[in-house]
Amino acid sequence: MTKGEKIFDGNEKQVFATDDPNKVIFHYKDVTVAFNNIKRARFVGKGILDNQISAILLDNLNKNGVHTHFVELLGDREQLCRKIEIIPLEVIVHNRIAGTLAQRLGLEEGFKPANTIVDLRYNNDDLDDPFINDDIAVALGLATKEELKHIYAQALKANKILSALLKKAGIELIDMKLEFGRASDNGEIIISDEISPDTSRFWDIATGEKLDKDRFRYDLSDVVASYRTVCERLKKLENK
């Protein structure tokens, strides 16, 4: 696989074309941003850990019938992925109430609802990624009702699969942000971005310690060490 021109340069990742029109290469940076790019820092080695964690989680979904863009790891910082047309939506699955959702609802962080909560946001940085509903998504031409039904079903299935996997590693999946896209090879709607401590909340089951980007958001220190803990635990599961 030949690496071609850079086609996207984001805050935390770059995307490169390849000699296969239906494949791209994701390159993970060490940069971390939060609060819609207001807070920014660089942590040496974070990109390597994000790449490895996301590869393990996405590969696990692929093997369990939830299709994602992930194909294979190419190195410490890069992975081969299916090329997609981005659907500008963020689907956030909440198993516990934390972060901005806790603030919006006036609930204590960590509150566990009786049901899984799914939020939908319009992925638009200029508008600060506003919360929307299905009718608005359809009105904006982002997805059809049937496509949204498929997206929600896949998000909930992914949540069930990854919650079980992470539990084996002593980690509770508190919430996660999923993005979807239409695969360029067949138009299938698939999970199309990373799943990592940058896009999810992972709490240690035994201690409640945060092992995700909240360590950066709220100046809790040990950002890379926490990401490494997640990575090492997942790798141990792979080797069993």
C-alpha contacts under 8 A as a table, 3 or more apart, distances in Angstrom:
res1	aa1	res2	aa2	distance
1	M	18	T	6.64
1	M	19	D	6.58
1	M	20	D	7.62
2	T	18	T	5.41
2	T	19	D	5.58
3	K	16	F	6.57
3	K	17	A	6.25
3	K	18	T	4.79
3	K	19	D	7.09
3	K	25	I	7.20
4	G	16	F	5.89
4	G	17	A	4.75
4	G	18	T	4.91
4	G	19	D	6.95
5	E	16	F	5.55
5	E	17	A	5.51
5	E	18	T	7.73
6	K	9	D	7.24
6	K	14	Q	7.21
6	K	15	V	5.96
6	K	16	F	4.32
6	K	17	A	6.37
7	I	14	Q	7.78
7	I	15	V	5.71
7	I	16	F	5.40
7	I	17	A	6.43
8	F	14	Q	5.50
8	F	15	V	4.96
8	F	16	F	6.97
9	D	13	K	6.46
9	D	14	Q	4.51
9	D	15	V	6.57
10	G	13	K	5.19
10	G	14	Q	5.75
11	N	29	K	7.90
11	N	31	V	6.61
11	N	32	T	7.35
11	N	33	V	7.10
12	E	28	Y	6.25
12	E	29	K	5.11
12	E	30	D	6.83
12	E	31	V	5.32
12	E	32	T	6.22
12	E	33	V	7.58
12	E	47	G	7.84
13	K	26	F	6.76
13	K	27	H	5.53
13	K	28	Y	4.64
13	K	29	K	5.45
14	Q	26	F	5.86
14	Q	27	H	5.04
14	Q	28	Y	6.61
14	Q	29	K	7.58
15	V	24	V	6.62
15	V	25	I	5.59
15	V	26	F	4.70
15	V	27	H	6.20
16	F	24	V	5.62
16	F	25	I	5.03
16	F	26	F	6.57
16	F	27	H	7.86
17	A	20	D	7.94
17	A	21	P	7.58
17	A	23	K	7.11
17	A	24	V	4.88
17	A	25	I	6.47
18	T	21	P	6.70
18	T	23	K	6.21
18	T	24	V	5.55
18	T	25	I	7.03
19	D	23	K	7.93
20	D	23	K	5.39
20	D	24	V	7.79
21	P	24	V	7.88
21	P	83	K	7.68
22	N	82	R	5.91
22	N	83	K	5.04
22	N	84	I	7.95
22	N	183	A	7.96
22	N	184	S	5.81
22	N	185	D	5.75
23	K	80	L	6.85
23	K	81	C	5.63
23	K	82	R	4.58
23	K	83	K	4.87
24	V	80	L	5.94
24	V	81	C	5.34
24	V	82	R	6.18
24	V	83	K	5.59
25	I	78	E	6.50
25	I	79	Q	5.67
25	I	80	L	4.70
25	I	81	C	5.99
26	F	78	E	5.40
26	F	79	Q	5.39
26	F	80	L	6.47
26	F	81	C	6.99
27	H	77	R	5.52
27	H	78	E	4.54
27	H	79	Q	6.93
28	Y	47	G	4.72
28	Y	48	I	6.76
28	Y	50	D	7.14
28	Y	51	N	6.17
28	Y	77	R	5.24
28	Y	78	E	6.40
29	K	46	K	7.42
29	K	47	G	4.68
29	K	48	I	7.80
29	K	77	R	7.54
30	D	42	R	5.49
30	D	43	F	5.41
30	D	44	V	5.68
30	D	45	G	6.10
30	D	46	K	5.01
30	D	47	G	4.52
30	D	48	I	7.76
31	V	40	R	7.27
31	V	41	A	5.83
31	V	42	R	4.36
31	V	43	F	6.41
31	V	46	K	7.73
31	V	47	G	7.53
32	T	40	R	5.68
32	T	41	A	5.35
32	T	42	R	5.92
32	T	43	F	7.34
33	V	36	N	7.29
33	V	37	N	5.17
33	V	38	I	7.21
33	V	39	K	5.53
33	V	40	R	4.39
33	V	41	A	6.59
34	A	37	N	5.27
34	A	38	I	6.26
34	A	39	K	5.12
34	A	40	R	6.51
34	A	216	F	7.97
34	A	217	R	6.24
35	F	38	I	5.40
35	F	39	K	6.25
35	F	217	R	7.79
36	N	39	K	7.76
36	N	125	D	6.87
36	N	128	D	6.76
37	N	40	R	6.42
39	K	217	R	7.75
43	F	46	K	5.68
43	F	223	V	7.79
43	F	224	V	6.83
44	V	47	G	7.71
44	V	224	V	7.83
45	G	48	I	5.39
45	G	49	L	6.64
45	G	224	V	7.15
46	K	49	L	5.21
46	K	50	D	6.18
46	K	224	V	5.81
46	K	227	Y	7.34
47	G	50	D	5.07
47	G	51	N	6.07
47	G	77	R	6.26
48	I	51	N	5.21
48	I	52	Q	6.32
48	I	76	D	5.35
48	I	77	R	4.91
49	L	52	Q	5.18
49	L	53	I	6.00
49	L	227	Y	6.48
49	L	228	R	6.42
49	L	231	C	6.49
50	D	53	I	5.22
50	D	54	S	5.88
50	D	196	S	5.75
50	D	197	P	7.15
50	D	198	D	7.52
50	D	227	Y	7.62
51	N	54	S	5.36
51	N	55	A	6.07
51	N	76	D	7.11
51	N	77	R	5.74
51	N	78	E	6.70
51	N	79	Q	7.33
52	Q	55	A	5.12
52	Q	56	I	6.33
52	Q	73	L	7.92
52	Q	76	D	7.31
52	Q	77	R	7.88
52	Q	231	C	6.99
53	I	56	I	5.28
53	I	57	L	6.31
53	I	195	I	7.61
53	I	196	S	5.96
53	I	230	V	7.48
53	I	231	C	5.49
53	I	234	L	7.48
54	S	57	L	5.17
54	S	58	L	5.86
54	S	194	E	5.47
54	S	195	I	4.98
54	S	196	S	5.24
55	A	58	L	5.30
55	A	59	D	5.81
55	A	70	F	6.99
55	A	72	E	7.39
55	A	73	L	6.80
55	A	79	Q	7.62
56	I	59	D	5.27
56	I	60	N	6.15
56	I	234	L	7.43
57	L	60	N	5.10
57	L	61	L	6.41
57	L	162	L	7.06
57	L	195	I	6.77
58	L	61	L	5.06
58	L	62	N	6.27
58	L	68	T	6.44
58	L	70	F	6.22
58	L	194	E	7.71
58	L	195	I	7.08
59	D	62	N	5.04
59	D	63	K	6.23
59	D	70	F	6.73
59	D	71	V	7.74
60	N	63	K	5.17
60	N	64	N	6.32
60	N	162	L	7.96
61	L	64	N	5.05
61	L	65	G	6.34
61	L	66	V	5.02
61	L	67	H	6.66
61	L	68	T	7.24
61	L	158	A	6.54
61	L	161	I	7.09
61	L	162	L	7.65
62	N	65	G	5.46
62	N	66	V	5.20
62	N	67	H	4.99
62	N	68	T	6.19
63	K	66	V	7.46
64	N	161	I	7.72
66	V	154	Q	6.42
66	V	157	K	7.35
66	V	158	A	6.59
66	V	190	I	7.80
67	H	190	I	5.42
67	H	191	I	6.55
68	T	190	I	4.97
68	T	191	I	4.41
68	T	192	S	5.88
69	H	81	C	5.03
69	H	82	R	4.68
69	H	83	K	7.14
69	H	84	I	7.64
69	H	183	A	7.74
69	H	190	I	6.57
69	H	191	I	6.18
69	H	192	S	5.07
69	H	193	D	7.30
70	F	79	Q	7.34
70	F	80	L	6.46
70	F	81	C	4.54
70	F	82	R	6.45
70	F	192	S	7.85
71	V	79	Q	7.33
71	V	80	L	5.37
71	V	81	C	5.03
71	V	82	R	6.78
72	E	79	Q	5.70
72	E	80	L	5.30
72	E	81	C	7.16
73	L	76	D	7.91
73	L	78	E	6.31
73	L	79	Q	4.24
73	L	80	L	6.18
74	L	77	R	7.73
74	L	78	E	5.28
74	L	79	Q	4.88
74	L	80	L	6.42
75	G	78	E	5.22
75	G	79	Q	6.87
82	R	183	A	6.64
82	R	184	S	7.58
83	K	183	A	5.92
83	K	184	S	5.67
83	K	185	D	7.76
84	I	181	G	5.36
84	I	182	R	5.10
84	I	183	A	4.26
84	I	184	S	5.18
84	I	192	S	7.11
85	E	181	G	5.23
85	E	182	R	4.97
85	E	183	A	6.41
85	E	184	S	6.68
86	I	180	F	6.59
86	I	181	G	4.37
86	I	182	R	6.55
86	I	192	S	7.71
87	I	142	L	6.36
87	I	143	A	7.50
87	I	179	E	7.49
87	I	180	F	5.80
87	I	181	G	4.95
87	I	182	R	7.21
88	P	122	Y	6.19
88	P	123	N	4.82
88	P	124	N	7.23
88	P	142	L	6.71
88	P	179	E	7.80
88	P	180	F	7.95
89	L	120	L	6.88
89	L	121	R	5.67
89	L	122	Y	4.88
89	L	123	N	4.89
89	L	142	L	7.54
89	L	179	E	6.36
89	L	180	F	7.28
90	E	120	L	5.79
90	E	121	R	4.97
90	E	122	Y	6.37
90	E	123	N	5.86
90	E	177	K	6.36
90	E	178	L	5.87
90	E	179	E	5.24
90	E	180	F	7.83
91	V	118	V	6.80
91	V	119	D	5.81
91	V	120	L	4.91
91	V	121	R	6.57
91	V	152	Y	7.87
91	V	155	A	7.46
91	V	177	K	5.66
91	V	178	L	5.08
91	V	179	E	6.32
92	I	118	V	5.58
92	I	119	D	5.01
92	I	120	L	6.44
92	I	175	D	6.92
92	I	176	M	5.58
92	I	177	K	4.35
92	I	178	L	6.15
93	V	116	T	7.07
93	V	117	I	5.87
93	V	118	V	4.61
93	V	119	D	6.54
93	V	155	A	7.24
93	V	156	L	7.39
93	V	159	N	7.23
93	V	175	D	5.36
93	V	176	M	5.47
93	V	177	K	6.55
93	V	178	L	7.93
94	H	97	I	6.52
94	H	116	T	5.88
94	H	117	I	5.00
94	H	118	V	6.20
94	H	119	D	7.99
94	H	174	I	6.22
94	H	175	D	4.32
94	H	176	M	6.85
95	N	112	K	6.75
95	N	113	P	7.32
95	N	115	N	7.70
95	N	116	T	5.30
95	N	117	I	6.74
95	N	173	L	7.11
95	N	174	I	5.19
95	N	175	D	5.71
96	R	109	E	7.99
96	R	110	G	5.50
96	R	111	F	5.61
96	R	112	K	4.57
96	R	113	P	6.45
96	R	116	T	7.95
96	R	174	I	5.23
96	R	175	D	6.77
97	I	101	L	6.19
97	I	102	A	5.38
97	I	107	L	7.44
97	I	108	E	7.61
97	I	109	E	5.76
97	I	110	G	5.26
97	I	111	F	5.13
97	I	112	K	6.29
97	I	113	P	7.44
97	I	174	I	7.64
98	A	101	L	5.83
98	A	102	A	4.94
98	A	103	Q	7.92
98	A	108	E	7.75
98	A	109	E	4.65
98	A	110	G	5.61
98	A	111	F	7.49
98	A	174	I	7.64
99	G	102	A	5.57
99	G	103	Q	6.66
99	G	109	E	6.93
100	T	103	Q	4.93
100	T	104	R	6.06
101	L	104	R	5.03
101	L	105	L	6.18
102	A	105	L	5.28
102	A	106	G	5.73
102	A	107	L	4.92
102	A	108	E	6.25
102	A	109	E	5.71
103	Q	106	G	5.11
103	Q	107	L	6.62
104	R	107	L	7.97
107	L	111	F	6.88
108	E	111	F	5.82
113	P	116	T	7.02
118	V	152	Y	7.96
119	D	131	F	7.39
120	L	131	F	5.88
120	L	132	I	5.75
120	L	133	N	6.32
120	L	134	D	7.90
121	R	129	D	5.86
121	R	130	P	5.47
121	R	131	F	4.27
121	R	132	I	5.37
121	R	133	N	7.88
122	Y	129	D	5.17
122	Y	130	P	5.55
122	Y	131	F	6.34
122	Y	132	I	6.38
122	Y	137	A	7.67
123	N	129	D	4.97
123	N	130	P	7.58
124	N	127	L	5.50
124	N	128	D	6.25
124	N	129	D	4.88
124	N	130	P	7.65
125	D	128	D	4.77
125	D	129	D	5.59
126	D	129	D	7.59
127	L	130	P	6.39
132	I	136	I	6.08
132	I	137	A	6.90
133	N	136	I	5.45
133	N	137	A	6.35
134	D	137	A	5.05
134	D	138	V	6.22
134	D	145	K	7.22
134	D	148	L	7.36
135	D	138	V	5.18
135	D	139	A	6.03
136	I	139	A	4.88
136	I	140	L	6.06
137	A	140	L	5.28
137	A	141	G	6.38
137	A	142	L	5.37
137	A	143	A	6.21
137	A	144	T	7.84
138	V	141	G	5.03
138	V	142	L	5.91
138	V	143	A	5.48
138	V	144	T	5.47
138	V	145	K	6.75
139	A	142	L	7.69
141	G	144	T	7.31
143	A	147	E	5.84
143	A	148	L	6.34
144	T	147	E	5.05
144	T	148	L	6.18
145	K	148	L	5.12
145	K	149	K	6.24
146	E	149	K	5.04
146	E	150	H	6.37
147	E	150	H	5.08
147	E	151	I	6.13
147	E	189	I	7.92
148	L	151	I	4.89
148	L	152	Y	6.10
149	K	152	Y	5.32
149	K	153	A	6.23
150	H	153	A	5.14
150	H	154	Q	6.17
151	I	154	Q	5.21
151	I	155	A	6.08
151	I	180	F	7.57
151	I	189	I	7.63
152	Y	155	A	5.00
152	Y	156	L	6.15
153	A	156	L	5.31
153	A	157	K	6.15
154	Q	157	K	5.04
154	Q	158	A	5.98
155	A	158	A	5.09
155	A	159	N	6.14
155	A	178	L	7.21
156	L	159	N	4.96
156	L	160	K	6.29
157	K	160	K	5.16
157	K	161	I	6.28
158	A	161	I	5.16
158	A	162	L	6.00
159	N	162	L	5.34
159	N	163	S	5.78
160	K	163	S	5.27
160	K	164	A	6.33
161	I	164	A	5.43
161	I	165	L	6.35
162	L	165	L	4.91
162	L	166	L	5.92
162	L	173	L	7.57
163	S	166	L	5.29
163	S	167	K	6.00
163	S	172	E	6.70
163	S	173	L	5.48
164	A	167	K	5.15
164	A	168	K	6.62
165	L	168	K	5.42
165	L	169	A	6.93
166	L	169	A	4.97
166	L	170	G	6.46
166	L	171	I	5.08
166	L	172	E	6.30
166	L	173	L	6.83
166	L	234	L	7.54
167	K	170	G	4.98
167	K	171	I	5.04
167	K	172	E	5.75
167	K	173	L	7.84
167	K	205	I	7.78
168	K	171	I	7.32
168	K	237	L	7.66
169	A	233	R	5.49
169	A	234	L	6.22
169	A	237	L	6.98
170	G	204	D	6.11
170	G	205	I	5.42
170	G	206	A	7.17
171	I	202	F	6.16
171	I	203	W	5.58
171	I	204	D	4.71
171	I	205	I	5.20
171	I	230	V	7.94
172	E	202	F	5.71
172	E	203	W	5.21
172	E	204	D	6.26
172	E	205	I	5.68
173	L	176	M	7.51
173	L	200	S	7.50
173	L	201	R	6.19
173	L	202	F	5.09
173	L	203	W	6.79
174	I	200	S	7.43
174	I	201	R	5.21
174	I	202	F	5.93
174	I	203	W	6.91
175	D	200	S	5.57
175	D	201	R	5.33
175	D	202	F	7.68
176	M	195	I	7.51
176	M	199	T	5.90
176	M	200	S	3.97
176	M	201	R	6.31
177	K	195	I	7.62
177	K	199	T	5.46
177	K	200	S	6.09
178	L	191	I	6.79
178	L	192	S	7.90
178	L	193	D	7.09
178	L	194	E	7.98
178	L	195	I	7.30
178	L	199	T	7.81
179	E	191	I	5.79
179	E	192	S	5.66
179	E	193	D	5.78
180	F	189	I	6.47
180	F	190	I	5.42
180	F	191	I	4.42
180	F	192	S	4.84
180	F	193	D	7.24
181	G	188	E	8.00
181	G	189	I	5.42
181	G	190	I	5.63
181	G	191	I	6.49
181	G	192	S	5.53
182	R	187	G	4.93
182	R	188	E	5.31
182	R	189	I	4.47
182	R	190	I	6.38
183	A	186	N	5.84
183	A	187	G	4.73
183	A	188	E	5.25
183	A	189	I	6.31
183	A	190	I	6.86
184	S	187	G	5.68
194	E	199	T	7.33
195	I	198	D	7.56
195	I	199	T	5.87
195	I	200	S	6.78
196	S	199	T	5.41
196	S	200	S	5.94
197	P	200	S	5.09
197	P	201	R	6.25
197	P	202	F	6.72
197	P	211	L	6.98
197	P	212	D	4.27
197	P	213	K	5.74
197	P	227	Y	6.63
198	D	212	D	6.34
198	D	213	K	5.19
199	T	213	K	7.70
200	S	212	D	6.92
200	S	213	K	7.85
201	R	210	K	7.42
201	R	211	L	7.26
201	R	212	D	5.57
201	R	213	K	7.40
201	R	214	D	7.62
202	F	210	K	6.13
202	F	211	L	5.29
202	F	212	D	5.71
203	W	208	G	5.37
203	W	209	E	5.42
203	W	210	K	4.63
203	W	211	L	5.67
203	W	212	D	7.76
204	D	207	T	5.57
204	D	208	G	4.87
204	D	209	E	5.11
204	D	210	K	6.51
204	D	211	L	6.97
205	I	208	G	5.64
205	I	209	E	7.91
210	K	214	D	6.98
210	K	215	R	6.79
210	K	226	S	7.76
211	L	214	D	7.76
211	L	215	R	7.15
211	L	223	V	7.73
211	L	226	S	4.80
211	L	227	Y	6.18
211	L	229	T	7.62
211	L	230	V	7.03
212	D	215	R	6.10
212	D	223	V	7.36
212	D	226	S	6.79
212	D	227	Y	6.52
213	K	216	F	5.27
213	K	217	R	6.26
213	K	223	V	7.22
214	D	217	R	4.65
214	D	218	Y	5.80
214	D	219	D	7.88
214	D	220	L	7.60
215	R	218	Y	5.67
215	R	219	D	5.72
215	R	220	L	4.53
215	R	221	S	5.88
215	R	222	D	7.15
215	R	223	V	5.70
216	F	219	D	5.12
216	F	220	L	6.39
216	F	221	S	6.75
216	F	223	V	6.28
217	R	220	L	7.91
220	L	223	V	7.73
222	D	225	A	5.14
222	D	226	S	6.06
223	V	226	S	5.35
223	V	227	Y	6.42
224	V	227	Y	5.09
224	V	228	R	6.03
225	A	228	R	4.98
225	A	229	T	6.23
226	S	229	T	5.04
226	S	230	V	6.58
227	Y	230	V	5.23
227	Y	231	C	6.30
228	R	231	C	4.97
228	R	232	E	5.99
229	T	232	E	5.27
229	T	233	R	6.16
230	V	233	R	5.34
230	V	234	L	6.26
231	C	234	L	5.27
231	C	235	K	6.16
232	E	235	K	5.07
232	E	236	K	6.21
233	R	236	K	5.16
233	R	237	L	6.57
234	L	237	L	5.18
234	L	238	E	6.50
235	K	238	E	5.00
235	K	239	N	6.36
236	K	239	N	5.14
236	K	240	K	6.43
237	L	240	K	5.33
